[in-house]
Amino acid sequence: MTSTTNPIRPRVLQILPILGVAGAERMAAQLALGLAPSYEVGAVGMYSFIDSVPEQAMRAAGIRLWSLNKREGFDVRMFPRLDRVLREFQPDIVHTHLYLLRYSLPPCIRRRIPILVHTVHNLAQREADAAGRAINWMALGKRVIPVAVSRSVADSLRQVYRIEDPVTIPNGIRAGEFHPDPAARAEWRRAMGFGERDFLFVSTGRLTPQKNPLLLLRAFRAMTSFEAHLILVGQGPLQSQVEEEVRAAGLGHRVHVLGFRDDIRECLAAADAFVLSSDWEGHPLGVMEAMACGLPVVATSVGGVPEVVESGPEGLLVPPGDAASLTGAMQFLLDNPQRRAAMGQASRRRAAAEFSEETMVQAYDRLYRSKLAAVFGAPRGANVAAAAEVR
């Protein structure tokens, strides 16, 4: 490993399972794009390229991308393949996400990468399996700098790994990209066959056990209004089961399982309320995007959700796993248009004030610069700091 030859533009490599559209993947892509003016940025997807919107945006910005074509399950081939990327790119900072320390740590140690950062996107008890937690126990807070995306995730790092004061950097969104849009609302509804009087609950996110879409189906089925529709946007291992339950319940005319969509902004603009039924969460981007679009939120009070939504002013939070409470909260929004509108306005104000992608990028930039200065010395750190001010 050679040290940075140009102290003005240190090299940062982001490593993810896939360069896709889930929350952690979009966050990492936004971070890479935000850092690109001041750093040489690369990104690795352990699985194959999928030509996602984040992937396209990073390519367009000149960010170097690698795909390692990982197989399902443990894949020993990832060690030499990742080692080759490190040898080629020669990063000063390697920044991993989700469960990938098990693959990245050995080649990073071999190549003597000076700075290792790992963002924990979910509760520590949930993000890694037993083997992953063992690796995290040995690395986080020692060789690797852990970053929590919310206070609840930071608390879980204290509980699981005894990390007393983890860095906490909340996720951010492109708030200017997500906003109320009456024209997009009307067009999306017309294209999808909905009328202006139809009430649309929307839920965006992968159809996985974590998100518990089956609970949401039970809650929606118990509602008394037939004006309401439920829009499920996202793919995942539970999709076929969700679709079968919709058919079995005779809800096909009211529950719409759309799968993957690349028009999330328009879908949110067309909705009347956002709903999330997760059993656990880190710091969900989908909730923040919905709030930026002026939607009131019904969500389970798990993980970092209460740090994003204040129950009462901006939406309604209910206990996890409680279908009856979820039904009641959804019915309340449907039956109380004035409260619903006030919650949506409050959500929009909070998103504009607090959920800035720029704030997130600046926080990671400060973290990187402080570690670069510690490793390479004050002059190098000072040069990096000066470059980072030029955006």
Residue pairs with C-beta under 8 A, 6 or more apart in sequence:
1 86
1 90
1 111
1 112
1 113
1 114
2 90
3 92
3 114
3 376
4 10
4 11
4 92
4 376
4 380
7 376
7 379
7 380
7 383
7 384
8 383
8 384
8 386
8 387
9 38
9 39
9 40
9 387
10 39
10 40
10 92
10 93
10 368
10 372
10 384
11 39
11 40
11 41
11 42
11 89
11 90
11 91
11 92
11 93
12 32
12 35
12 39
12 40
12 41
12 42
12 91
12 92
12 93
12 94
12 95
12 368
13 41
13 42
13 43
13 44
13 85
13 86
13 89
13 91
13 93
13 94
13 95
14 28
14 31
14 32
14 41
14 42
14 43
14 44
14 95
14 96
14 97
15 43
15 44
15 46
15 82
15 94
15 95
15 96
15 97
15 100
15 104
16 24
16 25
16 28
16 43
16 44
16 45
16 46
16 96
16 97
16 98
16 100
17 25
17 45
17 46
17 47
17 70
17 97
17 98
17 99
17 100
18 25
18 45
18 46
18 47
18 48
18 50
19 25
19 29
19 43
19 45
19 49
19 50
19 52
19 54
19 55
19 58
19 65
19 67
20 45
20 50
20 52
20 54
20 55
21 52
21 53
21 54
21 260
21 262
22 206
23 121
23 171
23 205
23 282
23 284
23 285
23 286
24 97
24 98
24 119
24 121
25 52
25 54
25 97
26 54
26 285
27 97
27 119
27 121
27 149
27 171
27 172
27 285
27 360
28 43
28 95
28 97
28 119
29 43
29 54
29 55
29 57
29 58
30 54
30 172
30 173
30 174
30 357
30 360
30 361
31 95
31 360
31 361
31 364
32 41
32 43
32 58
32 61
32 63
33 57
33 58
33 61
33 63
34 357
34 358
34 360
34 361
35 41
35 361
35 364
35 365
35 368
36 61
36 62
36 63
37 390
37 391
38 365
38 384
38 387
38 388
38 390
38 391
39 368
41 63
41 64
42 63
42 64
42 65
42 66
42 85
42 89
42 91
43 58
43 63
43 64
43 65
43 66
44 65
44 66
44 67
44 68
44 82
44 85
45 55
45 65
45 66
45 67
45 68
46 68
46 70
46 78
46 100
46 103
47 67
47 68
47 69
47 70
48 67
48 69
49 55
49 65
49 67
53 262
55 65
58 65
59 65
64 89
66 85
68 77
68 78
68 81
68 82
68 85
70 77
70 78
71 77
78 103
79 103
79 106
79 107
82 103
82 104
82 107
83 107
83 110
83 111
86 94
86 107
86 108
86 111
86 113
87 111
91 113
92 113
92 114
92 115
92 372
92 375
93 113
93 114
93 115
93 116
93 117
93 368
93 371
93 372
94 104
94 108
94 113
94 115
94 116
94 117
95 116
95 117
95 118
95 119
96 104
96 116
96 117
96 118
96 119
96 144
97 118
97 119
97 121
98 121
98 127
99 127
99 128
99 129
99 132
101 118
101 132
101 135
101 136
101 139
101 140
101 144
102 131
102 132
102 135
104 116
105 116
105 135
105 139
105 143
105 144
108 116
109 143
114 375
114 376
115 145
115 368
115 371
115 372
115 375
116 139
116 143
116 144
116 145
117 144
117 145
117 147
117 367
117 368
117 371
118 136
118 139
118 140
118 144
118 145
118 146
118 147
119 146
119 147
119 149
119 169
120 127
120 146
120 147
120 148
120 149
120 153
120 156
120 157
120 166
120 282
121 127
121 149
121 153
121 282
121 283
122 153
122 210
122 280
122 281
122 282
122 303
123 152
123 153
123 156
123 280
123 281
123 282
123 303
124 133
124 136
124 153
124 156
124 157
124 159
124 160
124 161
125 156
125 159
125 160
126 210
126 280
127 282
128 135
128 136
133 160
136 160
136 161
137 161
140 146
140 157
140 161
140 163
141 161
141 162
141 163
141 166
145 167
145 367
145 371
146 157
146 161
146 163
146 166
146 167
147 166
147 167
147 168
147 169
147 364
147 367
148 154
148 156
148 157
148 166
148 167
148 168
148 169
149 168
149 169
149 170
149 171
149 282
149 283
149 304
150 168
150 170
150 282
150 283
150 303
150 304
150 307
151 168
151 304
151 307
152 282
152 303
152 304
152 307
153 168
153 282
153 283
153 303
153 304
154 166
154 168
157 163
157 166
158 164
158 166
167 367
169 360
169 363
169 364
169 367
170 283
170 304
170 307
170 360
171 283
171 285
171 288
171 360
172 288
172 355
172 356
172 357
172 358
172 359
172 360
172 361
173 285
173 288
173 289
173 292
173 351
173 355
173 356
173 357
174 357
175 292
175 351
175 352
175 355
175 356
175 357
177 265
178 265
178 268
178 289
178 292
178 293
178 351
179 269
179 292
179 293
179 294
179 348
180 269
180 293
180 294
180 348
181 265
181 266
181 269
181 293
184 265
184 266
184 269
184 270
185 269
185 270
186 196
187 266
188 263
188 266
188 267
188 269
188 270
189 195
189 196
189 198
189 200
189 270
192 256
192 270
194 200
194 229
194 270
197 227
198 227
198 228
198 229
199 225
199 227
199 228
199 229
199 272
199 273
199 334
200 228
200 229
200 231
200 270
200 271
200 272
200 273
201 220
201 228
201 229
201 230
201 231
201 271
201 272
201 273
201 274
201 275
201 298
201 330
202 230
202 231
202 233
202 267
202 268
202 270
202 271
202 273
202 274
202 275
202 290
202 295
203 211
203 213
203 216
203 230
203 231
203 232
203 233
203 234
203 274
203 275
203 276
203 277
203 286
204 233
204 234
204 264
204 267
204 268
204 274
204 286
204 289
204 290
205 211
205 233
205 234
205 276
205 278
205 284
205 286
206 234
206 235
206 236
207 213
207 232
207 234
207 235
207 236
207 237
207 238
207 239
207 242
208 236
208 237
208 238
209 238
209 279
210 278
210 279
210 280
210 281
211 234
211 236
211 276
211 277
211 278
211 279
212 277
212 278
212 279
212 300
212 320
212 321
213 232
213 238
213 242
213 277
214 238
214 241
214 242
214 245
215 277
215 321
215 323
215 326
216 230
216 232
216 275
216 277
216 326
217 230
217 242
217 245
217 246
217 249
217 251
217 255
218 323
219 277
219 323
219 324
219 326
219 327
219 330
220 228
220 230
220 251
220 254
220 255
220 327
220 330
221 249
221 251
222 323
222 324
222 327
223 327
223 330
223 331
223 334
224 331
225 331
225 334
225 335
226 254
227 334
228 254
228 330
228 334
229 254
229 255
229 256
230 254
230 255
230 256
230 275
231 256
231 258
231 267
231 271
232 242
232 255
232 256
232 257
232 258
233 258
233 259
233 260
233 261
233 264
233 267
234 259
234 260
235 259
235 260
239 257
239 259
242 257
243 257
246 252
246 255
246 257
258 267
261 267
264 289
265 289
265 293
268 274
268 289
268 290
268 293
268 295
269 293
271 290
271 293
271 295
272 295
272 333
272 340
273 295
273 296
273 297
273 298
273 330
273 333
273 334
273 340
274 286
274 287
274 290
274 291
274 295
274 296
274 297
274 298
274 299
274 315
275 297
275 298
275 299
275 326
275 330
276 284
276 286
276 287
276 297
276 298
276 299
276 300
276 305
277 299
277 300
277 326
278 284
278 299
278 300
278 302
278 303
278 305
278 320
279 300
279 302
279 320
279 321
280 302
280 303
280 320
281 302
281 303
281 304
281 305
282 303
282 304
283 303
283 304
283 307
283 308
284 304
284 305
284 308
287 297
287 299
287 305
287 308
287 309
288 308
288 351
288 355
290 297
290 347
291 297
291 308
291 309
291 314
291 347
291 348
291 350
291 351
291 355
292 347
292 348
292 351
292 352
292 355
293 348
294 344
294 345
294 347
294 348
295 344
295 347
296 314
296 315
296 316
296 333
296 340
296 343
296 344
296 347
297 309
297 314
297 315
297 316
297 343
297 347
298 315
298 316
298 317
298 318
298 326
298 329
298 330
298 333
299 305
299 309
299 315
299 316
299 317
299 318
300 317
300 318
300 319
300 320
300 321
300 322
300 326
301 311
301 317
301 318
301 319
301 320
302 320
305 317
306 317
308 355
309 315
309 317
309 347
310 346
310 350
311 317
313 342
313 343
313 346
314 343
314 346
314 347
314 350
315 343
315 347
316 329
316 332
316 333
318 325
318 326
318 328
318 329
319 325
332 339
333 339
333 340
333 343
334 340
365 388
368 384
369 381
369 384
369 385
369 388
370 381
372 380
372 381
372 384
373 380
373 381
373 382
373 384
373 385
374 381
